[in-house]
Amino acid sequence: MLHKINYKATLDFLSLTIHALGTGIQLDIDPDLFLDKVLEDLLFIDSILSRLFHQLRDNPYLNRRVEYLVQLEKTKEEFIQLITQILNRGAFFSEPLEPYLPTLQTCLSGQNKELDALKSILQDIKSHSLPEEKEVISPLEYQFLLESEEQKEGDA
């Protein structure tokens, strides 16, 4: 079943979740209570960001695709920064996550590869797009406009 994905809202929510996790892992919270939840959230975000990347990459005709790709790029960069902070043990909660550092390193590697591909896609789009101030009218549009004018003149 086809369903419409609201990319903007989804990416906004992921960005807020990343920010909340980044703040949370700085706090002196009890790892026995929060370790599973933090790890689950990190893996969930990794999975969803990859899924959104593949959907946007594979759908070049999506309306507002460039806007979503740019937003995805920013969200991926936020997530990469969070994972890097954990891997560099720059957060209070890094120590409880130590047994999972290889998994997080794999997440980081995958996100970096996708981010590079995403930047390449955006660069290709930018290099192949027309300047914004230049409007292009297709031959079909000209024909439609001319037919409309001829009908107006005929009615008068």
C-alpha positions in Angstrom: 0.0 0.0 0.0 1.4 3.4 -1.0 1.4 6.0 1.7 2.6 9.5 1.7 5.7 10.3 3.9 5.9 13.8 5.4 9.7 14.1 5.0 9.9 17.5 6.6 8.0 16.5 9.8 9.9 13.2 10.0 13.3 14.9 9.7 12.2 17.6 12.2 11.3 14.9 14.7 14.5 13.0 14.1 16.5 16.3 14.6 14.7 17.0 17.9 15.3 13.4 19.0 19.0 13.7 18.2 19.2 16.9 20.2 17.4 15.3 23.1 19.7 12.4 23.1 22.7 14.7 22.9 21.5 16.6 25.9 20.5 13.4 27.8 23.9 11.6 27.4 25.5 14.7 29.1 23.4 14.2 32.2 24.4 12.0 35.1 21.6 9.5 34.5 21.4 5.9 35.7 22.7 3.6 33.0 20.7 0.7 34.4 17.5 2.7 33.6 18.5 4.3 30.3 21.1 2.3 28.5 18.7 0.1 26.5 16.5 3.2 25.6 19.5 5.3 24.5 21.0 2.5 22.4 17.6 1.7 20.9 17.1 5.3 19.9 20.6 5.6 18.4 20.0 2.4 16.3 16.5 3.6 15.4 17.7 7.0 14.2 20.5 5.3 12.2 18.0 3.0 10.5 15.5 5.7 9.7 18.1 8.1 8.3 19.4 5.4 6.0 15.9 4.5 4.9 15.0 8.2 4.1 18.3 8.6 2.3 17.5 5.6 0.0 13.9 6.7 -0.6 15.0 10.3 -1.5 17.9 9.1 -3.6 15.8 6.7 -5.6 12.9 9.1 -6.2 14.3 11.9 -8.5 10.8 13.1 -9.4 9.6 13.8 -5.8 8.2 17.3 -5.4 10.5 19.4 -3.1 13.2 16.7 -3.2 16.1 19.1 -3.0 14.6 20.7 0.1 14.3 17.3 1.8 17.8 16.3 0.7 19.2 19.4 2.3 17.3 18.8 5.5 18.4 15.2 5.5 22.0 16.3 5.0 21.7 18.6 8.1 20.1 15.9 10.2 22.7 13.3 9.2 25.4 15.7 10.2 23.8 16.2 13.6 23.6 12.5 14.1 27.2 11.9 13.0 28.3 14.6 15.5 26.4 12.8 18.3 27.8 9.4 17.4 31.3 10.9 17.2 30.9 12.5 20.6 30.0 9.1 22.1 32.8 7.3 20.3 35.3 9.9 21.5 33.9 9.4 25.0 32.9 13.0 25.2 29.7 12.4 27.1 28.9 11.1 30.5 27.0 8.2 29.0 29.8 7.1 26.7 31.2 4.7 29.3 28.0 2.6 29.6 27.8 2.5 25.8 31.4 1.1 25.6 30.4 -2.5 24.8 28.4 -1.1 21.8 31.1 1.1 20.4 31.9 -1.3 17.5 28.2 -1.2 16.5 28.1 2.6 16.8 31.3 2.8 14.7 29.6 0.8 12.0 26.6 3.2 12.2 29.0 6.1 11.9 30.8 4.6 8.9 27.5 4.0 7.1 26.2 7.4 7.8 29.4 9.0 6.6 29.2 7.0 3.3 25.6 8.1 2.8 26.4 11.7 3.7 29.1 11.7 1.0 26.7 10.2 -1.5 24.1 12.8 -0.5 26.5 15.7 -1.0 27.4 14.3 -4.4 23.7 14.1 -5.3 23.1 17.7 -4.2 26.2 18.9 -6.1 25.0 17.1 -9.3 21.5 18.7 -8.9 23.1 22.1 -8.4 25.4 21.8 -11.4 22.6 20.6 -13.6 20.0 23.1 -12.5 19.1 26.3 -14.3 19.8 29.6 -12.7 16.8 30.5 -10.5 16.1 33.9 -12.2 15.8 32.3 -15.6 12.4 30.9 -16.4 12.0 28.4 -19.1 8.8 27.9 -21.0 8.4 24.6 -22.8 7.1 24.3 -26.4 4.0 22.7 -25.1 3.4 25.7 -22.7 3.9 28.1 -25.6 1.4 26.2 -27.7 -1.1 26.3 -24.8 -0.6 30.0 -24.3 -0.9 30.8 -28.0 -4.1 28.7 -28.3 -5.6 30.5 -25.3 -4.8 33.9 -26.9 -6.3 32.8 -30.3 -9.5 31.6 -28.6 -9.8 34.9 -26.7 -9.4 36.8 -30.0 -11.9 34.6 -31.7 -14.5 35.2 -28.9 -14.1 39.0 -29.1 
